[in-house]
Amino acid sequence: MSRDHPIIKQFEAQAEVLDITGSAEAIDEAIVQLATWMDGLELSDDDSALLCRIGAILYREGLRRRMGDKAG
């Protein structure tokens, strides 16, 4: 997927809004929001697997950040 994709552009614009508004939300909050949202849906197996993969990537990156913070 290209960085020129319209959804990626939406992500970028929303990230800028978060920065401008001084949002303190971090990756952990995003993971909880994703899990809560997924729990309320009736997802196909493929959609569930894809969203779980995305959640796993976010979780792994959050863990790496936390571990890096402790090492520093």
mmCIF file of the N, C-alpha and C atoms, coordinates in Angstrom:
data_MODEL
# 
_entry.id   MODEL 
# 
loop_
_atom_site.group_PDB 
_atom_site.id 
_atom_site.type_symbol 
_atom_site.label_atom_id 
_atom_site.label_alt_id 
_atom_site.label_comp_id 
_atom_site.label_asym_id 
_atom_site.label_entity_id 
_atom_site.label_seq_id 
_atom_site.pdbx_PDB_ins_code 
_atom_site.Cartn_x 
_atom_site.Cartn_y 
_atom_site.Cartn_z 
_atom_site.occupancy 
_atom_site.B_iso_or_equiv 
_atom_site.pdbx_formal_charge 
_atom_site.auth_seq_id 
_atom_site.auth_comp_id 
_atom_site.auth_asym_id 
_atom_site.auth_atom_id 
_atom_site.pdbx_PDB_model_num 
ATOM 1   N N  . MET A 1 1  ? 0.847   -1.174  0.000  1.00 0.00 ? 1  MET A N  1 
ATOM 2   C CA . MET A 1 1  ? 0.000   0.000   0.000  1.00 0.00 ? 1  MET A CA 1 
ATOM 3   C C  . MET A 1 1  ? 0.893   1.237   0.000  1.00 0.00 ? 1  MET A C  1 
ATOM 4   N N  . SER A 1 2  ? 0.555   2.145   -0.827 1.00 0.00 ? 2  SER A N  1 
ATOM 5   C CA . SER A 1 2  ? 1.341   3.360   -1.004 1.00 0.00 ? 2  SER A CA 1 
ATOM 6   C C  . SER A 1 2  ? 1.004   4.408   0.050  1.00 0.00 ? 2  SER A C  1 
ATOM 7   N N  . ARG A 1 3  ? 1.976   5.224   0.374  1.00 0.00 ? 3  ARG A N  1 
ATOM 8   C CA . ARG A 1 3  ? 1.740   6.350   1.282  1.00 0.00 ? 3  ARG A CA 1 
ATOM 9   C C  . ARG A 1 3  ? 0.815   7.385   0.649  1.00 0.00 ? 3  ARG A C  1 
ATOM 10  N N  . ASP A 1 4  ? 0.583   7.275   -0.644 1.00 0.00 ? 4  ASP A N  1 
ATOM 11  C CA . ASP A 1 4  ? -0.328  8.178   -1.341 1.00 0.00 ? 4  ASP A CA 1 
ATOM 12  C C  . ASP A 1 4  ? -1.774  7.685   -1.283 1.00 0.00 ? 4  ASP A C  1 
ATOM 13  N N  . HIS A 1 5  ? -2.010  6.543   -0.659 1.00 0.00 ? 5  HIS A N  1 
ATOM 14  C CA . HIS A 1 5  ? -3.358  5.983   -0.557 1.00 0.00 ? 5  HIS A CA 1 
ATOM 15  C C  . HIS A 1 5  ? -4.230  6.950   0.248  1.00 0.00 ? 5  HIS A C  1 
ATOM 16  N N  . PRO A 1 6  ? -5.486  7.146   -0.146 1.00 0.00 ? 6  PRO A N  1 
ATOM 17  C CA . PRO A 1 6  ? -6.350  8.109   0.552  1.00 0.00 ? 6  PRO A CA 1 
ATOM 18  C C  . PRO A 1 6  ? -6.527  7.828   2.045  1.00 0.00 ? 6  PRO A C  1 
ATOM 19  N N  . ILE A 1 7  ? -6.566  6.576   2.430  1.00 0.00 ? 7  ILE A N  1 
ATOM 20  C CA . ILE A 1 7  ? -6.722  6.248   3.855  1.00 0.00 ? 7  ILE A CA 1 
ATOM 21  C C  . ILE A 1 7  ? -5.446  6.601   4.624  1.00 0.00 ? 7  ILE A C  1 
ATOM 22  N N  . ILE A 1 8  ? -4.296  6.342   4.021  1.00 0.00 ? 8  ILE A N  1 
ATOM 23  C CA . ILE A 1 8  ? -3.028  6.719   4.652  1.00 0.00 ? 8  ILE A CA 1 
ATOM 24  C C  . ILE A 1 8  ? -2.985  8.231   4.832  1.00 0.00 ? 8  ILE A C  1 
ATOM 25  N N  . LYS A 1 9  ? -3.470  8.961   3.846  1.00 0.00 ? 9  LYS A N  1 
ATOM 26  C CA . LYS A 1 9  ? -3.537  10.424  3.939  1.00 0.00 ? 9  LYS A CA 1 
ATOM 27  C C  . LYS A 1 9  ? -4.450  10.839  5.103  1.00 0.00 ? 9  LYS A C  1 
ATOM 28  N N  . GLN A 1 10 ? -5.553  10.112  5.297  1.00 0.00 ? 10 GLN A N  1 
ATOM 29  C CA . GLN A 1 10 ? -6.442  10.399  6.428  1.00 0.00 ? 10 GLN A CA 1 
ATOM 30  C C  . GLN A 1 10 ? -5.729  10.150  7.753  1.00 0.00 ? 10 GLN A C  1 
ATOM 31  N N  . PHE A 1 11 ? -4.967  9.059   7.829  1.00 0.00 ? 11 PHE A N  1 
ATOM 32  C CA . PHE A 1 11 ? -4.193  8.772   9.039  1.00 0.00 ? 11 PHE A CA 1 
ATOM 33  C C  . PHE A 1 11 ? -3.224  9.918   9.320  1.00 0.00 ? 11 PHE A C  1 
ATOM 34  N N  . GLU A 1 12 ? -2.539  10.358  8.283  1.00 0.00 ? 12 GLU A N  1 
ATOM 35  C CA . GLU A 1 12 ? -1.565  11.439  8.416  1.00 0.00 ? 12 GLU A CA 1 
ATOM 36  C C  . GLU A 1 12 ? -2.252  12.718  8.909  1.00 0.00 ? 12 GLU A C  1 
ATOM 37  N N  . ALA A 1 13 ? -3.394  13.058  8.304  1.00 0.00 ? 13 ALA A N  1 
ATOM 38  C CA . ALA A 1 13 ? -4.109  14.269  8.698  1.00 0.00 ? 13 ALA A CA 1 
ATOM 39  C C  . ALA A 1 13 ? -4.585  14.173  10.145 1.00 0.00 ? 13 ALA A C  1 
ATOM 40  N N  . GLN A 1 14 ? -5.091  13.001  10.537 1.00 0.00 ? 14 GLN A N  1 
ATOM 41  C CA . GLN A 1 14 ? -5.561  12.824  11.916 1.00 0.00 ? 14 GLN A CA 1 
ATOM 42  C C  . GLN A 1 14 ? -4.396  12.905  12.892 1.00 0.00 ? 14 GLN A C  1 
ATOM 43  N N  . ALA A 1 15 ? -3.238  12.367  12.522 1.00 0.00 ? 15 ALA A N  1 
ATOM 44  C CA . ALA A 1 15 ? -2.052  12.452  13.378 1.00 0.00 ? 15 ALA A CA 1 
ATOM 45  C C  . ALA A 1 15 ? -1.648  13.913  13.582 1.00 0.00 ? 15 ALA A C  1 
ATOM 46  N N  . GLU A 1 16 ? -1.748  14.709  12.536 1.00 0.00 ? 16 GLU A N  1 
ATOM 47  C CA . GLU A 1 16 ? -1.438  16.134  12.655 1.00 0.00 ? 16 GLU A CA 1 
ATOM 48  C C  . GLU A 1 16 ? -2.411  16.823  13.606 1.00 0.00 ? 16 GLU A C  1 
ATOM 49  N N  . VAL A 1 17 ? -3.699  16.462  13.521 1.00 0.00 ? 17 VAL A N  1 
ATOM 50  C CA . VAL A 1 17 ? -4.700  17.029  14.436 1.00 0.00 ? 17 VAL A CA 1 
ATOM 51  C C  . VAL A 1 17 ? -4.361  16.649  15.876 1.00 0.00 ? 17 VAL A C  1 
ATOM 52  N N  . LEU A 1 18 ? -3.983  15.405  16.096 1.00 0.00 ? 18 LEU A N  1 
ATOM 53  C CA . LEU A 1 18 ? -3.610  14.967  17.445 1.00 0.00 ? 18 LEU A CA 1 
ATOM 54  C C  . LEU A 1 18 ? -2.436  15.781  17.975 1.00 0.00 ? 18 LEU A C  1 
ATOM 55  N N  . ASP A 1 19 ? -1.449  16.030  17.112 1.00 0.00 ? 19 ASP A N  1 
ATOM 56  C CA . ASP A 1 19 ? -0.291  16.834  17.517 1.00 0.00 ? 19 ASP A CA 1 
ATOM 57  C C  . ASP A 1 19 ? -0.702  18.269  17.831 1.00 0.00 ? 19 ASP A C  1 
ATOM 58  N N  . ILE A 1 20 ? -1.522  18.845  16.971 1.00 0.00 ? 20 ILE A N  1 
ATOM 59  C CA . ILE A 1 20 ? -1.947  20.239  17.148 1.00 0.00 ? 20 ILE A CA 1 
ATOM 60  C C  . ILE A 1 20 ? -2.746  20.410  18.431 1.00 0.00 ? 20 ILE A C  1 
ATOM 61  N N  . THR A 1 21 ? -3.608  19.444  18.725 1.00 0.00 ? 21 THR A N  1 
ATOM 62  C CA . THR A 1 21 ? -4.457  19.537  19.918 1.00 0.00 ? 21 THR A CA 1 
ATOM 63  C C  . THR A 1 21 ? -3.737  19.097  21.184 1.00 0.00 ? 21 THR A C  1 
ATOM 64  N N  . GLY A 1 22 ? -2.513  18.628  21.039 1.00 0.00 ? 22 GLY A N  1 
ATOM 65  C CA . GLY A 1 22 ? -1.738  18.214  22.204 1.00 0.00 ? 22 GLY A CA 1 
ATOM 66  C C  . GLY A 1 22 ? -2.211  16.909  22.817 1.00 0.00 ? 22 GLY A C  1 
ATOM 67  N N  . SER A 1 23 ? -2.799  16.038  22.009 1.00 0.00 ? 23 SER A N  1 
ATOM 68  C CA . SER A 1 23 ? -3.293  14.752  22.504 1.00 0.00 ? 23 SER A CA 1 
ATOM 69  C C  . SER A 1 23 ? -2.153  13.949  23.121 1.00 0.00 ? 23 SER A C  1 
ATOM 70  N N  . ALA A 1 24 ? -2.431  13.400  24.293 1.00 0.00 ? 24 ALA A N  1 
ATOM 71  C CA . ALA A 1 24 ? -1.443  12.569  24.982 1.00 0.00 ? 24 ALA A CA 1 
ATOM 72  C C  . ALA A 1 24 ? -1.687  11.089  24.736 1.00 0.00 ? 24 ALA A C  1 
ATOM 73  N N  . GLU A 1 25 ? -2.683  10.770  23.888 1.00 0.00 ? 25 GLU A N  1 
ATOM 74  C CA . GLU A 1 25 ? -2.971  9.363   23.621 1.00 0.00 ? 25 GLU A CA 1 
ATOM 75  C C  . GLU A 1 25 ? -1.730  8.691   23.024 1.00 0.00 ? 25 GLU A C  1 
ATOM 76  N N  . ALA A 1 26 ? -1.491  7.509   23.488 1.00 0.00 ? 26 ALA A N  1 
ATOM 77  C CA . ALA A 1 26 ? -0.336  6.753   23.024 1.00 0.00 ? 26 ALA A CA 1 
ATOM 78  C C  . ALA A 1 26 ? -0.802  5.435   22.423 1.00 0.00 ? 26 ALA A C  1 
ATOM 79  N N  . ILE A 1 27 ? 0.152   4.644   22.028 1.00 0.00 ? 27 ILE A N  1 
ATOM 80  C CA . ILE A 1 27 ? -0.138  3.391   21.346 1.00 0.00 ? 27 ILE A CA 1 
ATOM 81  C C  . ILE A 1 27 ? -0.980  2.454   22.219 1.00 0.00 ? 27 ILE A C  1 
ATOM 82  N N  . ASP A 1 28 ? -0.766  2.491   23.534 1.00 0.00 ? 28 ASP A N  1 
ATOM 83  C CA . ASP A 1 28 ? -1.539  1.615   24.420 1.00 0.00 ? 28 ASP A CA 1 
ATOM 84  C C  . ASP A 1 28 ? -3.029  1.942   24.370 1.00 0.00 ? 28 ASP A C  1 
ATOM 85  N N  . GLU A 1 29 ? -3.366  3.225   24.326 1.00 0.00 ? 29 GLU A N  1 
ATOM 86  C CA . GLU A 1 29 ? -4.769  3.625   24.229 1.00 0.00 ? 29 GLU A CA 1 
ATOM 87  C C  . GLU A 1 29 ? -5.369  3.164   22.911 1.00 0.00 ? 29 GLU A C  1 
ATOM 88  N N  . ALA A 1 30 ? -4.586  3.254   21.841 1.00 0.00 ? 30 ALA A N  1 
ATOM 89  C CA . ALA A 1 30 ? -5.062  2.818   20.527 1.00 0.00 ? 30 ALA A CA 1 
ATOM 90  C C  . ALA A 1 30 ? -5.344  1.316   20.526 1.00 0.00 ? 30 ALA A C  1 
ATOM 91  N N  . ILE A 1 31 ? -4.500  0.554   21.194 1.00 0.00 ? 31 ILE A N  1 
ATOM 92  C CA . ILE A 1 31 ? -4.685  -0.897  21.270 1.00 0.00 ? 31 ILE A CA 1 
ATOM 93  C C  . ILE A 1 31 ? -5.975  -1.221  22.022 1.00 0.00 ? 31 ILE A C  1 
ATOM 94  N N  . VAL A 1 32 ? -6.204  -0.538  23.133 1.00 0.00 ? 32 VAL A N  1 
ATOM 95  C CA . VAL A 1 32 ? -7.417  -0.772  23.920 1.00 0.00 ? 32 VAL A CA 1 
ATOM 96  C C  . VAL A 1 32 ? -8.654  -0.383  23.107 1.00 0.00 ? 32 VAL A C  1 
ATOM 97  N N  . GLN A 1 33 ? -8.592  0.749   22.411 1.00 0.00 ? 33 GLN A N  1 
ATOM 98  C CA . GLN A 1 33 ? -9.723  1.169   21.588 1.00 0.00 ? 33 GLN A CA 1 
ATOM 99  C C  . GLN A 1 33 ? -9.998  0.162   20.477 1.00 0.00 ? 33 GLN A C  1 
ATOM 100 N N  . LEU A 1 34 ? -8.957  -0.346  19.843 1.00 0.00 ? 34 LEU A N  1 
ATOM 101 C CA . LEU A 1 34 ? -9.118  -1.349  18.788 1.00 0.00 ? 34 LEU A CA 1 
ATOM 102 C C  . LEU A 1 34 ? -9.758  -2.617  19.349 1.00 0.00 ? 34 LEU A C  1 
ATOM 103 N N  . ALA A 1 35 ? -9.252  -3.095  20.471 1.00 0.00 ? 35 ALA A N  1 
ATOM 104 C CA . ALA A 1 35 ? -9.781  -4.323  21.073 1.00 0.00 ? 35 ALA A CA 1 
ATOM 105 C C  . ALA A 1 35 ? -11.243 -4.150  21.479 1.00 0.00 ? 35 ALA A C  1 
ATOM 106 N N  . THR A 1 36 ? -11.566 -3.016  22.077 1.00 0.00 ? 36 THR A N  1 
ATOM 107 C CA . THR A 1 36 ? -12.940 -2.753  22.504 1.00 0.00 ? 36 THR A CA 1 
ATOM 108 C C  . THR A 1 36 ? -13.871 -2.692  21.304 1.00 0.00 ? 36 THR A C  1 
ATOM 109 N N  . TRP A 1 37 ? -13.439 -2.020  20.262 1.00 0.00 ? 37 TRP A N  1 
ATOM 110 C CA . TRP A 1 37 ? -14.235 -1.900  19.041 1.00 0.00 ? 37 TRP A CA 1 
ATOM 111 C C  . TRP A 1 37 ? -14.454 -3.273  18.405 1.00 0.00 ? 37 TRP A C  1 
ATOM 112 N N  . MET A 1 38 ? -13.381 -4.052  18.304 1.00 0.00 ? 38 MET A N  1 
ATOM 113 C CA . MET A 1 38 ? -13.485 -5.382  17.698 1.00 0.00 ? 38 MET A CA 1 
ATOM 114 C C  . MET A 1 38 ? -14.413 -6.287  18.486 1.00 0.00 ? 38 MET A C  1 
ATOM 115 N N  . ASP A 1 39 ? -14.383 -6.159  19.807 1.00 0.00 ? 39 ASP A N  1 
ATOM 116 C CA . ASP A 1 39 ? -15.195 -7.016  20.667 1.00 0.00 ? 39 ASP A CA 1 
ATOM 117 C C  . ASP A 1 39 ? -16.688 -6.810  20.429 1.00 0.00 ? 39 ASP A C  1 
ATOM 118 N N  . GLY A 1 40 ? -17.071 -5.629  19.972 1.00 0.00 ? 40 GLY A N  1 
ATOM 119 C CA . GLY A 1 40 ? -18.475 -5.331  19.745 1.00 0.00 ? 40 GLY A CA 1 
ATOM 120 C C  . GLY A 1 40 ? -18.956 -5.628  18.340 1.00 0.00 ? 40 GLY A C  1 
ATOM 121 N N  . LEU A 1 41 ? -18.103 -6.182  17.497 1.00 0.00 ? 41 LEU A N  1 
ATOM 122 C CA . LEU A 1 41 ? -18.451 -6.447  16.106 1.00 0.00 ? 41 LEU A CA 1 
ATOM 123 C C  . LEU A 1 41 ? -18.590 -7.931  15.836 1.00 0.00 ? 41 LEU A C  1 
ATOM 124 N N  . GLU A 1 42 ? -19.356 -8.240  14.820 1.00 0.00 ? 42 GLU A N  1 
ATOM 125 C CA . GLU A 1 42 ? -19.401 -9.610  14.309 1.00 0.00 ? 42 GLU A CA 1 
ATOM 126 C C  . GLU A 1 42 ? -18.552 -9.624  13.040 1.00 0.00 ? 42 GLU A C  1 
ATOM 127 N N  . LEU A 1 43 ? -17.308 -9.993  13.212 1.00 0.00 ? 43 LEU A N  1 
ATOM 128 C CA . LEU A 1 43 ? -16.349 -9.958  12.122 1.00 0.00 ? 43 LEU A CA 1 
ATOM 129 C C  . LEU A 1 43 ? -16.235 -11.311 11.432 1.00 0.00 ? 43 LEU A C  1 
ATOM 130 N N  . SER A 1 44 ? -15.949 -11.263 10.135 1.00 0.00 ? 44 SER A N  1 
ATOM 131 C CA . SER A 1 44 ? -15.619 -12.507 9.445  1.00 0.00 ? 44 SER A CA 1 
ATOM 132 C C  . SER A 1 44 ? -14.281 -12.996 9.993  1.00 0.00 ? 44 SER A C  1 
ATOM 133 N N  . ASP A 1 45 ? -13.985 -14.258 9.777  1.00 0.00 ? 45 ASP A N  1 
ATOM 134 C CA . ASP A 1 45 ? -12.696 -14.795 10.241 1.00 0.00 ? 45 ASP A CA 1 
ATOM 135 C C  . ASP A 1 45 ? -11.531 -14.038 9.616  1.00 0.00 ? 45 ASP A C  1 
ATOM 136 N N  . ASP A 1 46 ? -11.639 -13.703 8.332  1.00 0.00 ? 46 ASP A N  1 
ATOM 137 C CA . ASP A 1 46 ? -10.563 -12.971 7.655  1.00 0.00 ? 46 ASP A CA 1 
ATOM 138 C C  . ASP A 1 46 ? -10.381 -11.571 8.232  1.00 0.00 ? 46 ASP A C  1 
ATOM 139 N N  . ASP A 1 47 ? -11.501 -10.871 8.462  1.00 0.00 ? 47 ASP A N  1 
ATOM 140 C CA . ASP A 1 47 ? -11.409 -9.532  9.038  1.00 0.00 ? 47 ASP A CA 1 
ATOM 141 C C  . ASP A 1 47 ? -10.843 -9.586  10.447 1.00 0.00 ? 47 ASP A C  1 
ATOM 142 N N  . SER A 1 48 ? -11.293 -10.559 11.232 1.00 0.00 ? 48 SER A N  1 
ATOM 143 C CA . SER A 1 48 ? -10.791 -10.717 12.587 1.00 0.00 ? 48 SER A CA 1 
ATOM 144 C C  . SER A 1 48 ? -9.293  -11.000 12.583 1.00 0.00 ? 48 SER A C  1 
ATOM 145 N N  . ALA A 1 49 ? -8.852  -11.871 11.697 1.00 0.00 ? 49 ALA A N  1 
ATOM 146 C CA . ALA A 1 49 ? -7.429  -12.201 11.611 1.00 0.00 ? 49 ALA A CA 1 
ATOM 147 C C  . ALA A 1 49 ? -6.606  -10.981 11.218 1.00 0.00 ? 49 ALA A C  1 
ATOM 148 N N  . LEU A 1 50 ? -7.107  -10.204 10.271 1.00 0.00 ? 50 LEU A N  1 
ATOM 149 C CA . LEU A 1 50 ? -6.378  -9.013  9.833  1.00 0.00 ? 50 LEU A CA 1 
ATOM 150 C C  . LEU A 1 50 ? -6.290  -7.989  10.958 1.00 0.00 ? 50 LEU A C  1 
ATOM 151 N N  . LEU A 1 51 ? -7.401  -7.722  11.624 1.00 0.00 ? 51 LEU A N  1 
ATOM 152 C CA . LEU A 1 51 ? -7.385  -6.747  12.702 1.00 0.00 ? 51 LEU A CA 1 
ATOM 153 C C  . LEU A 1 51 ? -6.550  -7.235  13.886 1.00 0.00 ? 51 LEU A C  1 
ATOM 154 N N  . CYS A 1 52 ? -6.549  -8.533  14.162 1.00 0.00 ? 52 CYS A N  1 
ATOM 155 C CA . CYS A 1 52 ? -5.694  -9.081  15.215 1.00 0.00 ? 52 CYS A CA 1 
ATOM 156 C C  . CYS A 1 52 ? -4.221  -8.922  14.860 1.00 0.00 ? 52 CYS A C  1 
ATOM 157 N N  . ARG A 1 53 ? -3.904  -9.080  13.583 1.00 0.00 ? 53 ARG A N  1 
ATOM 158 C CA . ARG A 1 53 ? -2.518  -8.871  13.139 1.00 0.00 ? 53 ARG A CA 1 
ATOM 159 C C  . ARG A 1 53 ? -2.110  -7.416  13.351 1.00 0.00 ? 53 ARG A C  1 
ATOM 160 N N  . ILE A 1 54 ? -3.001  -6.484  13.002 1.00 0.00 ? 54 ILE A N  1 
ATOM 161 C CA . ILE A 1 54 ? -2.725  -5.066  13.204 1.00 0.00 ? 54 ILE A CA 1 
ATOM 162 C C  . ILE A 1 54 ? -2.549  -4.786  14.698 1.00 0.00 ? 54 ILE A C  1 
ATOM 163 N N  . GLY A 1 55 ? -3.437  -5.342  15.519 1.00 0.00 ? 55 GLY A N  1 
ATOM 164 C CA . GLY A 1 55 ? -3.311  -5.184  16.966 1.00 0.00 ? 55 GLY A CA 1 
ATOM 165 C C  . GLY A 1 55 ? -2.004  -5.758  17.491 1.00 0.00 ? 55 GLY A C  1 
ATOM 166 N N  . ALA A 1 56 ? -1.600  -6.882  16.953 1.00 0.00 ? 56 ALA A N  1 
ATOM 167 C CA . ALA A 1 56 ? -0.344  -7.511  17.381 1.00 0.00 ? 56 ALA A CA 1 
ATOM 168 C C  . ALA A 1 56 ? 0.853   -6.635  17.034 1.00 0.00 ? 56 ALA A C  1 
ATOM 169 N N  . ILE A 1 57 ? 0.835   -6.032  15.866 1.00 0.00 ? 57 ILE A N  1 
ATOM 170 C CA . ILE A 1 57 ? 1.924   -5.137  15.457 1.00 0.00 ? 57 ILE A CA 1 
ATOM 171 C C  . ILE A 1 57 ? 1.974   -3.928  16.381 1.00 0.00 ? 57 ILE A C  1 
ATOM 172 N N  . LEU A 1 58 ? 0.812   -3.340  16.654 1.00 0.00 ? 58 LEU A N  1 
ATOM 173 C CA . LEU A 1 58 ? 0.767   -2.204  17.574 1.00 0.00 ? 58 LEU A CA 1 
ATOM 174 C C  . LEU A 1 58 ? 1.254   -2.610  18.969 1.00 0.00 ? 58 LEU A C  1 
ATOM 175 N N  . TYR A 1 59 ? 0.803   -3.766  19.445 1.00 0.00 ? 59 TYR A N  1 
ATOM 176 C CA . TYR A 1 59 ? 1.205   -4.245  20.763 1.00 0.00 ? 59 TYR A CA 1 
ATOM 177 C C  . TYR A 1 59 ? 2.717   -4.447  20.828 1.00 0.00 ? 59 TYR A C  1 
ATOM 178 N N  . ARG A 1 60 ? 3.261   -5.086  19.804 1.00 0.00 ? 60 ARG A N  1 
ATOM 179 C CA . ARG A 1 60 ? 4.709   -5.342  19.759 1.00 0.00 ? 60 ARG A CA 1 
ATOM 180 C C  . ARG A 1 60 ? 5.490   -4.025  19.775 1.00 0.00 ? 60 ARG A C  1 
ATOM 181 N N  . GLU A 1 61 ? 5.044   -3.051  18.982 1.00 0.00 ? 61 GLU A N  1 
ATOM 182 C CA . GLU A 1 61 ? 5.739   -1.768  18.941 1.00 0.00 ? 61 GLU A CA 1 
ATOM 183 C C  . GLU A 1 61 ? 5.631   -1.032  20.270 1.00 0.00 ? 61 GLU A C  1 
ATOM 184 N N  . GLY A 1 62 ? 4.460   -1.117  20.904 1.00 0.00 ? 62 GLY A N  1 
ATOM 185 C CA . GLY A 1 62 ? 4.294   -0.510  22.222 1.00 0.00 ? 62 GLY A CA 1 
ATOM 186 C C  . GLY A 1 62 ? 5.205   -1.158  23.251 1.00 0.00 ? 62 GLY A C  1 
ATOM 187 N N  . LEU A 1 63 ? 5.311   -2.477  23.206 1.00 0.00 ? 63 LEU A N  1 
ATOM 188 C CA . LEU A 1 63 ? 6.185   -3.202  24.121 1.00 0.00 ? 63 LEU A CA 1 
ATOM 189 C C  . LEU A 1 63 ? 7.638   -2.812  23.890 1.00 0.00 ? 63 LEU A C  1 
ATOM 190 N N  . ARG A 1 64 ? 8.036   -2.714  22.629 1.00 0.00 ? 64 ARG A N  1 
ATOM 191 C CA . ARG A 1 64 ? 9.413   -2.303  22.319 1.00 0.00 ? 64 ARG A CA 1 
ATOM 192 C C  . ARG A 1 64 ? 9.704   -0.910  22.866 1.00 0.00 ? 64 ARG A C  1 
ATOM 193 N N  . ARG A 1 65 ? 8.737   -0.014  22.745 1.00 0.00 ? 65 ARG A N  1 
ATOM 194 C CA . ARG A 1 65 ? 8.917   1.344   23.271 1.00 0.00 ? 65 ARG A CA 1 
ATOM 195 C C  . ARG A 1 65 ? 9.045   1.321   24.781 1.00 0.00 ? 65 ARG A C  1 
ATOM 196 N N  . ARG A 1 66 ? 8.172   0.542   25.448 1.00 0.00 ? 66 ARG A N  1 
ATOM 197 C CA . ARG A 1 66 ? 8.242   0.458   26.902 1.00 0.00 ? 66 ARG A CA 1 
ATOM 198 C C  . ARG A 1 66 ? 9.568   -0.129  27.350 1.00 0.00 ? 66 ARG A C  1 
ATOM 199 N N  . MET A 1 67 ? 10.031  -1.158  26.693 1.00 0.00 ? 67 MET A N  1 
ATOM 200 C CA . MET A 1 67 ? 11.297  -1.802  27.055 1.00 0.00 ? 67 MET A CA 1 
ATOM 201 C C  . MET A 1 67 ? 12.460  -0.846  26.784 1.00 0.00 ? 67 MET A C  1 
ATOM 202 N N  . GLY A 1 68 ? 12.364  -0.095  25.697 1.00 0.00 ? 68 GLY A N  1 
ATOM 203 C CA . GLY A 1 68 ? 13.404  0.893   25.386 1.00 0.00 ? 68 GLY A CA 1 
ATOM 204 C C  . GLY A 1 68 ? 13.447  2.002   26.408 1.00 0.00 ? 68 GLY A C  1 
ATOM 205 N N  . ASP A 1 69 ? 12.283  2.401   26.901 1.00 0.00 ? 69 ASP A N  1 
ATOM 206 C CA . ASP A 1 69 ? 12.226  3.440   27.927 1.00 0.00 ? 69 ASP A CA 1 
ATOM 207 C C  . ASP A 1 69 ? 12.886  2.967   29.227 1.00 0.00 ? 69 ASP A C  1 
ATOM 208 N N  . LYS A 1 70 ? 12.700  1.691   29.548 1.00 0.00 ? 70 LYS A N  1 
ATOM 209 C CA . LYS A 1 70 ? 13.279  1.143   30.773 1.00 0.00 ? 70 LYS A CA 1 
ATOM 210 C C  . LYS A 1 70 ? 14.794  0.983   30.654 1.00 0.00 ? 70 LYS A C  1 
ATOM 211 N N  . ALA A 1 71 ? 15.247  0.705   29.422 1.00 0.00 ? 71 ALA A N  1 
ATOM 212 C CA . ALA A 1 71 ? 16.697  0.506   29.210 1.00 0.00 ? 71 ALA A CA 1 
ATOM 213 C C  . ALA A 1 71 ? 17.452  1.834   29.249 1.00 0.00 ? 71 ALA A C  1 
ATOM 214 N N  . GLY A 1 72 ? 16.745  2.928   28.939 1.00 0.00 ? 72 GLY A N  1 
ATOM 215 C CA . GLY A 1 72 ? 17.417  4.232   28.867 1.00 0.00 ? 72 GLY A CA 1 
ATOM 216 C C  . GLY A 1 72 ? 17.447  4.868   30.182 1.00 0.00 ? 72 GLY A C  1 
# 
